[in-house]
Every structure is written in C-alpha cells, then in structure tokens.
Amino acid sequence: MMSRRLFLSGAATASLGLGTVGFAHSQSYPQRPVKIVVPFLPGGGTDLVARTIADRLSAKLKQAFVVENRPGAAGNLGAEAVAKSAPDGHTLLVALDTTFTVNPSLYKKPPFDPNSDFQYIGILATTSNMLVVHPSIPVNSVAEFVAYAKKDPISYAHGGPGTPGHLCMEYFRLLAGFQAMPVPYRGNTQLATDLASGQIKFGFVGSSGLVQHVEAGRLKGLAVSTRKRSPVAPELPTIAESGYPDFEFESYVVLAAPAGIPDSVTALLEREAEQAMASPGLQEKFSAQDILIEWTGSADTKARIAADAKLWARVVKATGMHVD
C-alpha cells in the first residue's frame, strides 16, 4: 500500500513538473512574429493603441508584433478571424469593447461567442465621444439640442452600425426621449468632413477627430459622453452634467486572444501589457488624442465585458437597433 508520505511526494513532483512545463512555455513565447489584428481602419484611436502596444511588446519580448487592419461589420470580421486562430498566443486582437458587448445582440447571427471564444488579456485604454452640431443649427447646449430634436426628428452621422457614435446617440435618445435617423459612414474620416461642411448636421464622434473642427468654429461641441470631462476639450460639460445623470458612455480598448491559449502565455501578456501601458510619457502622447490609459487586468476585463453585454442587450432591444 502506498504510504501517505510517498503519495504526497509523487503529487508534489507531478505538480512541479506541470509548473515547469508552463514556465518553459512562457519562456519560449513568442517563437515567431505575433500578429495583432485591429478590426477597424488605420488611423483611429484603437489603431494607435494597438501600434503603440505592438512597438513596446516587440522591444521587450525580442520578437516582432505586427498590426494587421481587418475592418468590417463593426469589428466582427477581424474578431472572427482571431477567434478561429490557433490558441498559441501568436494571433491577438485589439478591439473596442463594443465588438464583444454590443455586436452579439446587434447582429442576428454573430460569428463568435464573446464568452467562450476569447481569452481577455486586459483593457488598455478608454476614449470618449463628443456630441456636435453644425453651426447653422441654433442650439448651444444639450438641453437646447434635445428640445430641437423633439420638435422634429433629426438625422445623425455615425461611423457604421454598432460603432460608438451609433450606440452613443441611440442610448442618449432613449434616455432623453427624442427620435433620430442614423446615417452610417464607413469610418469617421469622411464623417467628420461631412459634419464640418454641413452635409449632415448632428453626431456623436470620437473627440480626438473633432476637436480641431470645434476649435476652428466649423462645428459646435455641446458635451462629451464620459463621466469625466475630456482633456482635449475641458470646457465642454459631460452629458451627465447636462441634466442626464444616468448617462455615461465610455469606449474601451481591449487586448484579447483566442480561447484556449496557455495560462502561462496569458499571464506573460497581461504582465507585459500592463508594464507597456505604464511607459513614461505615454499618457501625454495619448492625451492629445483623447485617449486615457486605464489598465484593467484579465479577470476584471472579463467581468466588465459580461456586465456591459447585459446592459447593451437591453438597449439594443429597447431602441430596435439590429443588423440583418
């Protein structure tokens, strides 16, 4: 009969062996260049964050981390590609939270399950959206905007179904009680140009892409969507300050991998990403783009995504948003 002492010794040896395997795996990672998929067009805030983290991970882990833009379907195309990739840590995803929290409710047949198809590494940063109107519209505050919109339904621009500008306006109109017709664009670049020229007169758009137009008088900024004021336009109130204390919309940038990657690789990426986002001078660089570094670890990221997905499922149902 095996003695208790011998059994414990064997178990300890087995445990040590497994730990050594996990340690060895993390020490050998990455074994080749790592692809970071960004499911949006180049040049936006998510792309900037992805390229910044790629540069820092490349330098620290002595292997190339290369960004690949795969836009389409509000992030679904790129996210699906990552979800179906080998779970070895050599294909990663940097995407907005809405890819995981909104798209599963917005699309009738989402191509992935945010709960089972991804391993979340962490939240890298957050961004805000700004409510703007063309100067030809006689409103100068959120209250005046709501009163104007209640008199006659407005048309507003957004960067595509399920993008932050779309969700932000739909959420706000639900709270404020007005009707609005969405006009989708393929990204924010042409959208901002058309807003500034007056071809379309209303929108919620990423603050960094609009502040130059607001400063030049081509657009009027009314408020920002986050709980705190934006560093690029501190004079503008928040929607919450403007009479809607329950309103808060904050986009956050998530680093994720396919489900099933080794725990040791998850832990390594989590540690290195946190250190990379704490690099000296990085917040100053991001502030000009209205990006705030707010690192959140793996477990808390998963919990936040699950909670936000429940909220957006209710909003999508209440507003009637859907994509066939």
Secondary structure per residue as TSV (DSSP state, phi and psi in degrees):
chain	resnum	aa	ss	phi	psi
A	1	M	-	360.0	132.3
A	2	M	-	-67.2	129.2
A	3	S	-	-73.2	156.3
A	4	R	H	-61.6	-36.9
A	5	R	H	-65.6	-41.9
A	6	L	H	-67.2	-39.5
A	7	F	H	-62.0	-46.0
A	8	L	H	-64.6	-36.8
A	9	S	H	-63.9	-41.5
A	10	G	H	-65.4	-42.0
A	11	A	H	-63.5	-41.0
A	12	A	H	-64.1	-38.5
A	13	T	H	-65.1	-43.1
A	14	A	H	-61.8	-43.0
A	15	S	H	-62.2	-42.2
A	16	L	H	-62.3	-39.1
A	17	G	H	-63.9	-43.5
A	18	L	H	-64.1	-40.7
A	19	G	H	-63.3	-37.7
A	20	T	H	-65.9	-39.5
A	21	V	H	-61.8	-46.4
A	22	G	H	-62.3	-41.7
A	23	F	H	-63.4	-42.8
A	24	A	H	-63.0	-39.4
A	25	H	H	-62.8	-45.3
A	26	S	H	-66.7	-33.3
A	27	Q	H	-70.1	-28.0
A	28	S	H	-90.8	-5.3
A	29	Y	-	-91.6	139.0
A	30	P	-	-86.6	146.8
A	31	Q	S	-91.6	-12.3
A	32	R	S	-157.3	174.6
A	33	P	-	-55.2	142.4
A	34	V	E	-104.4	130.9
A	35	K	E	-95.5	127.0
A	36	I	E	-108.7	111.0
A	37	V	E	-85.0	128.8
A	38	V	E	-112.7	116.2
A	39	P	S	-83.9	32.2
A	40	F	S	-139.2	169.2
A	41	L	-	-66.2	155.4
A	42	P	T	-64.0	154.9
A	43	G	T	100.2	-15.4
A	44	G	S	-86.1	-179.1
A	45	G	H	-62.6	-41.5
A	46	T	H	-63.4	-41.1
A	47	D	H	-63.9	-41.2
A	48	L	H	-62.1	-45.5
A	49	V	H	-62.4	-42.9
A	50	A	H	-62.7	-43.2
A	51	R	H	-70.1	-32.3
A	52	T	H	-67.9	-46.8
A	53	I	H	-67.5	-34.0
A	54	A	H	-62.7	-44.2
A	55	D	H	-61.5	-43.3
A	56	R	H	-72.2	-38.4
A	57	L	H	-68.5	-36.8
A	58	S	H	-59.1	-45.6
A	59	A	H	-68.0	-39.1
A	60	K	H	-78.1	-41.1
A	61	L	H	-97.5	3.1
A	62	K	T	57.9	38.1
A	63	Q	S	-151.0	148.8
A	64	A	-	-72.0	129.7
A	65	F	E	-110.0	114.5
A	66	V	E	-115.5	128.3
A	67	V	E	-83.8	134.0
A	68	E	E	-125.9	119.7
A	69	N	E	-86.0	124.3
A	70	R	-	-132.2	75.4
A	71	P	-	-74.4	160.3
A	72	G	-	139.4	140.8
A	73	A	G	55.5	45.5
A	74	A	G	55.4	34.4
A	75	G	G	100.3	-10.4
A	76	N	H	-64.3	-38.7
A	77	L	H	-65.1	-48.7
A	78	G	H	-67.0	-40.8
A	79	A	H	-64.4	-40.1
A	80	E	H	-61.7	-41.9
A	81	A	H	-61.0	-40.6
A	82	V	H	-70.7	-41.6
A	83	A	H	-58.7	-31.2
A	84	K	T	-93.8	2.9
A	85	S	S	-79.8	164.2
A	86	A	-	-61.9	133.3
A	87	P	S	-82.7	62.1
A	88	D	S	-119.5	5.0
A	89	G	S	85.8	1.6
A	90	H	S	-95.6	0.5
A	91	T	E	-132.4	120.1
A	92	L	E	-122.5	168.6
A	93	L	E	-130.9	132.4
A	94	V	E	-119.4	112.3
A	95	A	E	-142.2	163.8
A	96	L	E	-72.4	153.0
A	97	D	T	-56.3	-31.6
A	98	T	H	-61.3	-25.8
A	99	T	H	-57.4	-37.0
A	100	F	H	-97.5	-30.7
A	101	T	H	-95.5	-25.5
A	102	V	T	-111.9	-46.0
A	103	N	H	-55.2	-38.6
A	104	P	H	-60.8	-26.5
A	105	S	H	-91.8	-31.2
A	106	L	H	-74.7	-37.0
A	107	Y	B	-97.5	136.3
A	108	K	S	-66.0	-34.7
A	109	K	S	-129.2	75.1
A	110	P	-	-62.8	141.8
A	111	P	S	-84.3	6.4
A	112	F	S	-156.5	162.4
A	113	D	-	-109.3	115.0
A	114	P	T	-65.1	-19.9
A	115	N	T	-84.8	-29.4
A	116	S	T	-117.8	-12.8
A	117	D	S	-99.8	-4.8
A	118	F	E	-132.1	149.1
A	119	Q	E	-107.1	115.5
A	120	Y	E	-83.1	128.6
A	121	I	E	-89.8	-43.5
A	122	G	E	170.4	167.7
A	123	I	E	-93.6	128.3
A	124	L	E	-93.3	-39.7
A	125	A	E	-165.4	168.8
A	126	T	E	-128.3	157.1
A	127	T	E	-138.3	163.7
A	128	S	-	-120.0	168.1
A	129	N	E	-120.4	149.1
A	130	M	E	-114.8	133.2
A	131	L	E	-83.3	119.8
A	132	V	E	-128.0	155.1
A	133	V	E	-135.5	156.4
A	134	H	-	-72.5	146.4
A	135	P	T	-58.2	-19.1
A	136	S	T	-71.9	-13.6
A	137	I	S	-88.8	125.3
A	138	P	-	-81.0	57.6
A	139	V	-	-132.1	144.9
A	140	N	-	-134.6	11.4
A	141	S	S	-154.8	167.8
A	142	V	H	-63.6	-41.8
A	143	A	H	-60.4	-43.2
A	144	E	H	-67.9	-35.9
A	145	F	H	-62.7	-46.6
A	146	V	H	-63.1	-42.9
A	147	A	H	-62.0	-40.9
A	148	Y	H	-63.2	-45.6
A	149	A	H	-67.9	-28.9
A	150	K	H	-74.3	-24.0
A	151	K	H	-73.0	-37.0
A	152	D	S	-154.5	125.9
A	153	P	-	-53.6	136.9
A	154	I	E	-99.4	163.3
A	155	S	E	-109.8	136.1
A	156	Y	E	-132.0	152.4
A	157	A	E	-91.2	146.8
A	158	H	E	-149.7	164.5
A	159	G	S	-83.6	11.5
A	160	G	S	131.9	155.0
A	161	P	T	-55.6	130.0
A	162	G	T	84.5	-2.2
A	163	T	S	-79.6	162.0
A	164	P	H	-54.1	-40.7
A	165	G	H	-63.0	-36.4
A	166	H	H	-66.4	-50.6
A	167	L	H	-65.9	-40.2
A	168	C	H	-61.5	-47.6
A	169	M	H	-67.5	-39.8
A	170	E	H	-64.9	-41.2
A	171	Y	H	-64.0	-43.0
A	172	F	H	-68.1	-43.4
A	173	R	H	-65.1	-29.4
A	174	L	H	-65.1	-42.6
A	175	L	H	-72.7	-40.5
A	176	A	H	-85.3	-20.4
A	177	G	T	82.8	45.4
A	178	F	-	-131.1	164.8
A	179	Q	-	-100.9	148.5
A	180	A	E	-154.3	144.0
A	181	M	E	-105.4	118.3
A	182	P	E	-76.0	139.4
A	183	V	E	-120.2	105.2
A	184	P	E	-80.5	144.0
A	185	Y	-	-120.6	165.4
A	186	R	S	-97.0	80.0
A	187	G	S	95.8	174.7
A	188	N	S	-95.5	-12.2
A	189	T	H	-65.7	-55.5
A	190	Q	H	-67.1	-33.3
A	191	L	H	-58.4	-49.5
A	192	A	H	-63.1	-38.4
A	193	T	H	-62.9	-44.5
A	194	D	H	-69.8	-34.6
A	195	L	H	-63.5	-46.6
A	196	A	H	-65.6	-30.9
A	197	S	H	-86.6	-9.4
A	198	G	T	88.5	6.8
A	199	Q	S	-65.7	-30.7
A	200	I	S	-137.6	146.6
A	201	K	-	-115.4	-1.1
A	202	F	E	-139.9	153.5
A	203	G	E	175.2	156.8
A	204	F	E	-107.1	118.8
A	205	V	E	-137.3	154.2
A	206	G	E	-50.1	129.5
A	207	S	H	-56.8	-38.7
A	208	S	H	-62.7	-30.6
A	209	G	H	-83.0	-8.0
A	210	L	H	-115.6	-22.0
A	211	V	H	-59.3	-34.5
A	212	Q	H	-64.3	-37.1
A	213	H	H	-71.4	-35.7
A	214	V	H	-68.2	-44.1
A	215	E	H	-63.8	-32.0
A	216	A	T	-84.6	-4.1
A	217	G	T	83.2	6.9
A	218	R	S	-78.5	-19.7
A	219	L	S	-139.1	156.7
A	220	K	E	-108.4	121.3
A	221	G	E	-85.3	131.9
A	222	L	E	-105.5	-37.7
A	223	A	E	-171.5	166.2
A	224	V	E	-114.8	160.1
A	225	S	S	-86.6	-18.5
A	226	T	S	-81.9	168.3
A	227	R	S	-67.4	-34.1
A	228	K	S	-105.2	156.5
A	229	R	-	-67.4	154.2
A	230	S	-	-80.2	138.0
A	231	P	T	-66.4	-21.5
A	232	V	T	-86.6	-12.2
A	233	A	-	-149.3	64.0
A	234	P	T	-65.3	-16.1
A	235	E	T	-75.9	-16.6
A	236	L	S	-85.1	136.4
A	237	P	-	-74.2	167.8
A	238	T	B	-86.1	163.2
A	239	I	T	-61.2	-38.5
A	240	A	G	-61.0	-40.2
A	241	E	G	-69.6	-18.9
A	242	S	G	-95.9	20.2
A	243	G	T	109.9	3.8
A	244	Y	-	-129.7	72.8
A	245	P	T	-61.8	-19.7
A	246	D	T	-86.4	-5.7
A	247	F	-	-88.2	129.0
A	248	E	-	-154.8	128.4
A	249	F	-	-135.3	114.1
A	250	E	-	-128.9	118.9
A	251	S	E	-83.3	140.8
A	252	Y	E	-132.4	148.3
A	253	V	E	-97.9	124.2
A	254	V	E	-111.8	137.2
A	255	L	E	-100.8	123.8
A	256	A	E	-139.8	166.4
A	257	A	E	-139.1	166.3
A	258	P	E	-61.6	145.2
A	259	A	T	-59.6	144.0
A	260	G	T	99.3	0.2
A	261	I	-	-67.6	151.3
A	262	P	-	-56.8	142.1
A	263	D	H	-57.2	-35.0
A	264	S	H	-65.0	-35.9
A	265	V	H	-73.0	-39.4
A	266	T	H	-57.7	-47.2
A	267	A	H	-63.4	-40.8
A	268	L	H	-65.0	-46.5
A	269	L	H	-64.7	-38.8
A	270	E	H	-62.7	-46.2
A	271	R	H	-64.0	-47.5
A	272	E	H	-69.4	-36.1
A	273	A	H	-67.0	-41.1
A	274	E	H	-61.5	-44.5
A	275	Q	H	-65.6	-38.7
A	276	A	H	-63.1	-41.0
A	277	M	H	-74.0	-12.6
A	278	A	T	-94.7	8.9
A	279	S	-	-59.1	138.1
A	280	P	T	-57.7	135.5
A	281	G	T	84.6	-8.6
A	282	L	H	-69.5	-40.5
A	283	Q	H	-63.3	-38.2
A	284	E	H	-62.3	-40.2
A	285	K	H	-63.1	-42.2
A	286	F	H	-75.9	-30.3
A	287	S	H	-57.8	-36.2
A	288	A	T	-63.8	-21.8
A	289	Q	T	-101.7	11.4
A	290	D	T	59.2	40.5
A	291	I	E	-113.9	129.0
A	292	L	E	-113.7	123.4
A	293	I	E	-71.9	121.4
A	294	E	E	-141.7	81.0
A	295	W	E	-65.0	134.9
A	296	T	E	-134.2	132.6
A	297	G	-	-73.2	178.1
A	298	S	H	-58.2	-53.5
A	299	A	H	-63.4	-44.8
A	300	D	H	-69.1	-31.7
A	301	T	H	-63.1	-46.4
A	302	K	H	-59.8	-42.9
A	303	A	H	-66.2	-40.6
A	304	R	H	-66.6	-41.7
A	305	I	H	-62.0	-42.3
A	306	A	H	-62.8	-42.9
A	307	A	H	-67.4	-42.9
A	308	D	H	-68.3	-32.2
A	309	A	H	-62.3	-36.7
A	310	K	H	-67.2	-41.7
A	311	L	H	-61.3	-47.5
A	312	W	H	-72.3	-26.0
A	313	A	H	-61.7	-38.8
A	314	R	H	-70.5	-40.6
A	315	V	H	-66.1	-44.6
A	316	V	H	-58.9	-43.1
A	317	K	H	-66.4	-43.3
A	318	A	H	-69.0	-35.3
A	319	T	H	-89.2	-14.8
A	320	G	T	79.4	13.6
A	321	M	-	-66.0	138.9
A	322	H	-	-166.6	156.1
A	323	V	B	-126.7	124.7
A	324	D	-	-69.2	360.0
